[in-house]
Amino acid sequence: MARRQRRLMNDINVVPYIDVMLVLLVIFMVTAPMIQPSSVDLPSVGKSSQPPVAPLEVIIRADKTLALRDRSKTGSEVTLSRSDLAARLKAAQEANPQQAVLIAGDKNVRYEAVLSVMDELQRQQVGKIGLLVQPRADVKE
């Protein structure tokens, strides 16, 4: 008796898969234009959002003189004494409580001078006080 060897079938018939994919493609092409994008009904608020206010900048120069720069206006510097500075900042923050105050100290000024200005502003209850720094160019993130 002659024995016939069975051969394994290595080929996959992909024609039925292509037919199914073409039918799905036609279905999606026909139904896609019929789908209406949904509209979102957004809630309304009573108070309109206001843009953030540009901060006030207290400048401590190398000779320990103080200046005030208002970035929201012209940006010009006004030289002030320490008592005038605190009074002016207090008045500005009463008019706009969201306005921040930045202290820009010269790098040659002692840290103690910067802290004394910050302490004076805190004693006068000026809120939102921050320190202004300049990033170094040689530091990579």
C-alpha positions in Angstrom: 0.0 0.0 0.0 1.3 3.3 -1.0 1.1 5.7 1.8 0.2 9.3 0.9 1.9 12.0 3.0 -0.3 14.8 4.2 1.1 18.2 3.5 0.4 21.1 6.0 -1.2 24.0 4.5 1.0 27.1 4.9 -1.1 29.7 3.0 -3.9 31.8 4.6 -6.7 32.8 2.3 -7.1 36.6 2.9 -9.8 37.2 0.3 -12.7 36.8 2.8 -11.0 39.3 5.2 -10.6 41.8 2.4 -14.3 41.5 1.5 -15.3 42.1 5.1 -13.1 45.2 5.4 -14.4 46.6 2.1 -18.0 46.2 3.4 -17.2 47.9 6.7 -15.4 50.7 4.8 -18.5 51.3 2.7 -20.8 51.3 5.7 -18.6 53.9 7.5 -18.4 56.1 4.4 -22.1 56.1 4.1 -22.9 56.7 7.7 -20.2 59.3 8.5 -21.9 62.3 6.8 -25.2 61.5 8.6 -23.7 61.9 12.1 -24.4 65.3 13.5 -21.8 66.7 15.8 -23.3 67.3 19.2 -23.6 70.9 20.5 -22.5 71.6 24.0 -24.7 73.8 26.1 -22.2 75.7 28.3 -23.2 77.1 31.6 -23.0 80.9 32.2 -21.5 82.7 35.1 -22.5 85.9 36.8 -19.1 87.5 37.1 -17.0 87.8 34.0 -13.4 86.7 34.3 -10.9 89.5 34.3 -7.5 89.2 32.8 -4.7 89.0 35.4 -3.2 92.3 36.6 0.4 93.0 35.8 2.5 93.0 39.0 4.1 95.9 40.8 7.9 95.6 40.9 9.9 96.9 43.9 13.5 97.5 42.7 16.3 97.5 45.3 19.4 98.9 43.6 23.0 98.2 44.6 23.2 101.5 46.6 20.0 100.3 48.6 17.7 102.9 47.1 14.2 101.8 46.3 12.2 102.3 43.2 8.7 101.2 42.1 7.7 100.1 38.6 4.1 99.5 37.7 4.1 97.0 34.8 0.4 97.6 34.0 1.0 101.2 33.1 4.0 102.9 31.5 6.6 100.8 33.2 8.6 103.8 34.3 10.5 103.7 37.6 9.7 106.0 40.5 12.3 106.4 43.3 10.7 106.3 46.7 11.6 106.1 50.4 10.7 103.0 52.4 7.7 104.6 54.1 6.4 106.0 50.8 6.8 102.7 49.1 4.8 100.8 51.8 2.0 103.4 51.6 1.9 103.4 47.8 1.8 99.6 47.7 -0.9 99.4 50.3 -3.1 101.9 48.3 -2.5 100.0 45.1 -3.5 96.7 46.7 -6.6 98.2 48.2 -7.7 99.3 44.7 -6.8 95.9 43.3 -6.3 93.0 45.8 -5.3 90.6 43.1 -2.2 92.6 42.1 1.1 90.9 43.1 4.2 92.6 44.3 7.6 91.4 43.1 10.8 92.4 44.8 13.8 92.7 42.3 17.0 93.0 44.3 20.3 93.7 42.6 22.6 90.8 42.9 25.2 92.9 44.7 22.6 93.9 47.4 22.9 92.0 50.7 20.1 89.5 51.3 19.4 91.3 54.5 18.3 94.4 52.6 15.8 92.4 50.5 14.4 90.7 53.6 14.0 94.0 55.4 12.0 95.4 52.5 9.9 92.2 52.5 9.4 92.4 56.2 8.3 96.0 56.0 5.7 95.1 53.3 4.4 92.3 55.4 4.0 94.5 58.4 2.0 96.9 56.3 -0.1 93.9 55.3 0.7 94.0 51.6 -0.3 90.6 50.2 1.1 88.5 47.4 4.8 89.3 47.7 7.3 87.4 45.6 11.0 87.6 44.6 12.0 88.3 41.0 15.0 86.3 39.7 16.7 85.9 36.4 17.5 82.4 35.2 21.1 81.7 34.4 21.9 81.0 30.8 24.3 78.1 31.5 21.8 76.0 33.3 20.0 73.4 31.1 16.7 71.8 32.0 
